[in-house]
């Protein structure tokens, strides 16, 4: 655990180990046979001076200074000296499939447009180019479907009919399905084609449309307590104002500028409106509402950014509520949950997983990741889950939640740079990895990490000062016993494991991982991010939410991860692999929700009356995985299962 993450080392853990090693009990040895640990370490580490505890106790020459600070400084120096060795070791131990100077893989269309192979005109006019013909056909079919869709939406709004009863809607839906098939044909010819601007934009539109449809289906079918949650969300969102968020995703989504963070929580005075929402719940009886009114209400209540809401509300793909064709998917999901989890016994998204299996035949395998364990430990557990899943003979996708996203990225990197058998787990055309889903990703760390680290360090040094003061009141034997107990705690396996797991929240610590990581370029990554508001904040998250707002200087977070960090690519490391993941990041509209959105039974014991009134934990669980599966199936990334498939 001392060498994690990325085998770079953890100063806090090394400090604890050094303190225990230096103060090791040698009373069972004769004085002549006892080892001077300080001299031994200094002989191994030329240029470093190892502090002695007696010098920092009352009466010592450094009594005013902190012994822990001194040891911590030595630990940082040791790790700095070892950085070159660690980097060399990783280069030797892991297979490198490319160099940093190699070009970033991208869609073949863009390689033509940049003049790498030939000119743009030659590419698009070459009748012998099957790929060029397919791309042109896909773009034309998307444009045709959008035109028909706009006409159909106009008829929907004017007639008030549901989309299933509208003749023009049937034509538009048929045109869109032809566009889906055309895009799937492009992907079959170029596995990186989804990275092209026009394809990524269409993919993102479909993902957001399927997000709306998933919530709409839950409302109509009265799944769990989604109707109650939507009414609470609608009531709260109508009384709040939001500021737009600049997404940064290369798509047709309009850009917006974050001007005044204080306006995020500025209330709108509307007591009369609030009462009308309470006495006349909108979602409680959806059969009494018009289809498009329900869609409007879902968009207004669910999505946070005003510019994204407007774009989604005007998109025919959303309005038409297009379902995928019936049938089972030839697909398996591997889940890795957050920093606190029961692993394979966990119940995160339990009911949603059951519904997905019943509707689409998708089997979910839970990785037996551990609570507060390192990303390397959890990656090994994900590997075990994948080895079990490939026995089904299906491709699989990774679904990570919070710290689980970092674990899954690390798993993919370790397998890709590992043995031939490990690489086969990823690249096999029949049982390999084909897509990723990130839920409230902490793969870029969290401000809670360094802030908590600073507080823990200050607490330790303050405790040290307190014990120094007590030296005049207690015997040396008592003080020695107390120090031994503290050393044993800091050097215990449980503490070292906890420190290894906590490092996944440190952006600086994750830099070592992202610097050496390798990932595949043809795997699309869907993202679900959230921003908290007063009406979506569970009472148990109020303090930690306010802490993050103060520590980060921004309220645009889900209580644990900032919205700009919860993306599908590294933010604080710029290298070739980071550009690959950014190209694969398909994004997703920011939602009004909190970090614990996937949880239900796990948080029952912290639920309060306020949470019940706000339906804080009654979120639509299906939206975390259904749109992800459906959008990848829509474009042929996930295939349909044959008549007879294996099951566990």
Secondary structure as UniProt FT lines:
FT   TURN            2..3
FT   TURN            6..7
FT   HELIX           11..22
FT   TURN            27..28
FT   HELIX           31..33
FT   HELIX           37..44
FT   TURN            46..47
FT   HELIX           53..56
FT   TURN            58..59
FT   TURN            61..64
FT   HELIX           67..81
FT   HELIX           83..93
FT   TURN            100..101
FT   HELIX           108..113
FT   TURN            114..115
FT   HELIX           120..125
FT   TURN            127..128
FT   HELIX           130..159
FT   HELIX           163..165
FT   HELIX           167..189
FT   TURN            191..192
FT   HELIX           193..195
FT   HELIX           197..220
FT   TURN            221..222
FT   TURN            224..225
FT   HELIX           226..238
FT   HELIX           261..265
FT   HELIX           271..279
FT   TURN            284..285
FT   HELIX           286..288
FT   HELIX           291..302
FT   HELIX           306..313
FT   HELIX           316..319
FT   TURN            320..321
FT   STRAND          329..336
FT   HELIX           343..345
FT   TURN            348..349
FT   HELIX           350..360
FT   STRAND          363..366
FT   TURN            371..372
FT   HELIX           375..389
FT   HELIX           390..392
FT   STRAND          395..401
FT   HELIX           403..416
FT   HELIX           420..427
FT   TURN            429..431
FT   STRAND          433..439
FT   TURN            443..444
FT   HELIX           447..470
FT   TURN            471..473
FT   HELIX           476..490
FT   HELIX           493..502
FT   HELIX           503..505
FT   HELIX           507..516
FT   TURN            521..522
FT   STRAND          524..528
FT   STRAND          530..531
FT   HELIX           534..536
FT   HELIX           539..541
FT   HELIX           542..552
FT   TURN            563..565
FT   HELIX           576..584
FT   STRAND          585..587
FT   STRAND          591..592
FT   TURN            595..598
FT   HELIX           601..606
FT   HELIX           609..614
FT   TURN            615..617
FT   HELIX           622..624
FT   HELIX           626..634
FT   TURN            635..636
FT   STRAND          639..640
//
